[in-house]
Amino acid sequence: MKKMLTYRNKKDTVSMQVERKSMLVISVCVILFLAAGIVGTSLGSDFIAPWDVLRTILGLNAGEHDFVILTLRLPRVLLSLLVGAALGMSGALLQGIIRNPLASPDVIGITGGAAVAAVGFVSLLGGALSIKLLPLFAVIGALVTALIIYVLAWKKGVTPIRLVLIGIGVSAITGAGTTFMLILSPFYTATQAYIWLTGSIYGATWTDIKTILPVVVIVVPLAIWLARSLNAQEFGDDLATGLGVKVQWHRSALLLCSVLLAGIAVSVAGTIGFVGLIAPHIARKLVGRMFGSLLLVSGFVGALLVCAADLIARTAFLPLDVPAGVFTAGIGAPFFLYLLFKNRNQY
């Protein structure tokens, strides 16, 4: 009895330490998130002091920097943070569902599905329908692609390994479809679509913020609530079912959350690659494998990654504005190869 009490006390102590560490990391991430918003808005072709940025946002300045801050820089910085957060959390959900460290929205084809639908809309329907419908088409493309992957992977349920293998195959097909759409497009449209496919926050507006923000606000709390079941699913479907988790239902709902986050991010910023792969790994190093904290920190890390990539993209090569996706791919591709090498004995 005494040994059992000692064990419980040790377990409670470890649990409290993990919770304290998670809260500390989340608090630091919130501070960095806010700081990135201010610093990112300050930097550009002309430096604006951070306190002037704050005064302008709060409406305390005389209007000297209103156009630069409120029209050009602030929407772009906020969009980069929201897109990064959506991609980071989408990747964390997928890695939890599939139980594979190589999973991410771009690797298994969800991002590709959104991209082929968006490029098809611009190439074939751009002149007939309002460009405001582009986000809707991108999200529908992501949902349809995820549904195809899920149906093809279903065999008395969906196993993680089937999901990722079929996803990689579908990703190749969507890539071919996107290339085919570009070939059919007029030169100007193809050029614009290619820049978008690389992943760029260039030309961000408050309309883009209004497009992505409601989805993030609605989906993220739902995903955090559902993600608790992933802690049980990590021990296998049979044990999770024995613990009372409705595995297939939770897996479907979490996959839908991941698809919606990835689809809406792609619709406003293009295919910014590898953020959904990198962010969960960094978050796991910071807070461990408990999915409540992991999901939040993955979002913050993804936001900081995209914000930093876009900041470099628009300041390091002035007067050129390089797509942010160039820098995330430059970091992400070697990281993907490193993960393949590290886990080579498991596949």
Secondary structure, DSSP 8 states (H G I E B T S, - for coil): -HHHHHHHHHHHHHHHHHHHHHHHHHHHHHHHHHHHHHHHHH-SSS---HHHHHHHHTT-S-STTHIIIIIIIHHHHHHHHHHHHHHHHHHHHHHHHHT-TT--TTTTTHHHHHHHHHHHIIIIITTTS-GGGHHHHHHHHHHHHHHHHHHHHBSSSB-HHHHHHHHHHHHHHHHHHHHHHHHHS-HHHHHHHHHHHH---TT--HHHHHHHHHHHHHHHHHHHHHTHHHHHHTT-HHHHHHTT--HHHHHHHHHHHHHHHHHHHHHHH----SHHHHHHHHHHHHH-S-HHHHHHHHHHHHHHHHHHHHHHHHHTTTT----HHHHHHHHHHHHHHHHHHHTGGG-
